[in-house]
Amino acid sequence: MARVVSLAGMEQPVERTHPPSVDELARLLADTGLPHPLLVDAARTAAAAWQPGAPPALELARAEADAIARAMLQPVVNATGVLLHTNLGRAPWPASDPGRYRNLELDLATGERGSRQAHAPTLLARACGAEAAIVVNNCASAVMLILGALAHRRDVAVSRSELVEIGGGFRVPEVMEQSGARLLEVGTTNRTRLADYRQAVDDPDSDVALVMQVHQSNYKIVGFTESVTTAQLAELDVPVVADIGSGLLDAACPWLADGPPPWLENEPAARQTLEAGADLVAFSGDKLLGGPQAGIIAGRADLVALCARHPLARALRPGGLVLGALQDLALAYLRRDGDAIPFWRLAALDVAELRTRAESIGVGQVVETMSVPGGGTLPGVEIPSAGLALAGDHRAALRRVTPPIMARVTDDQTILDLRTVDPGDDAHLATSLAALACT
Ligand SMILES: *Cc1c(COP(=O)(O)O)cnc(C)c1O
């Protein structure tokens, strides 16, 4: 109470002649819940900006504190309809660590030092039919590690149609160079045949350590094209590594009651790529696998072991939080429980159900819409969905509510696609949209 009185004293006539006290301002912002040093920063910025006739210093400081809070990592409601939204961390996955010690590198059977790669990676290998697997920070580092461990100062044959750039600067030729492997381009942009690879492997001047297939995740080559299957590549005398990217574990989707959705057609899957003869596959943890950011290398045990022994493996290893989350994810796959995997739960939602939810939110117009897988996967694929449309662009206002709501705008209409919204957030959506409609 005393502070409020002193605020009144400061904000009233005194304020017009004195710069406000930083300390006092910071104390008055304690209700924001931010730690004191950050409140001091907010107060300092406000005090510096303050001048006679400007808005009251406390108002300025509150706006600063609000900006600091907004800049922090926080949950958001994804109503964009993009299932794997790069800016929203791709696949949603619950963070659930109660702050306990874990047997990260302890073998409980012997009491000896164990490997962090013994838990989740083993289960992931089991789930995709691989002999072994290891986990690194992302798929980019998985590819880097494979190349460094298996092809250092040697040639790696890649089709010219697969020299891709994946969003965020993952460029195959550059990753190759960084890893110390030499890129040996084969075929042409639109057509590559098995004979092209064979020629490269048989060339007495070459030293091909492996053939790498890179999935054209985010683009398509159509028209006069020809490419080589994994099964064909397996006829060659060198190991075949497939960077399948998105991390579909099994094309049959046994974790979904209705089997694979029609929009998944032609997406390479880890199990089938290995069955076709790939010696190793590399894929992301946070695309169609539906887990936390990670990169998985799965396949032949001897090659996985070479990767695990390489010094880069240590630099690229994930922490216990990620490995714990991946273990939960692998167990869900092994139980064939797609409902326990948020990405698959959302992807499999029925349009009629989404429409009913849109109707019960009761603000705006119920519309049919199209969701997309996103995350640089499945270009051109659309998934029928339903949501709400409001006239005008309300994105900025929706980002200001807590938790912020991300929507998209088409034809001057704000569209909220319910496929990517957890049903638990419908009430928050209803309140926030109703508030918008009132202003
Ligand atoms: C997405 C992708 C990558 C990069 O994966 P990150 O996990 O983002 O590092 C590499 N290769 C392919 C084919 C991809 O689709």
The ligand as an ORCA input file, in Angstrom:
! r2SCAN-3c Opt
* xyz 0 1
  C      14.621    -31.694    -42.752
  C      15.680    -32.429    -43.456
  C      17.007    -32.352    -43.027
  C      17.416    -31.496    -41.866
  O      16.834    -31.998    -40.715
  P      16.995    -31.204    -39.320
  O      16.469    -32.167    -38.321
  O      16.190    -29.976    -39.464
  O      18.431    -30.926    -39.151
  C      17.959    -33.049    -43.724
  N      17.634    -33.790    -44.788
  C      16.360    -33.908    -45.233
  C      16.086    -34.754    -46.441
  C      15.332    -33.234    -44.576
  O      14.077    -33.336    -45.002
*
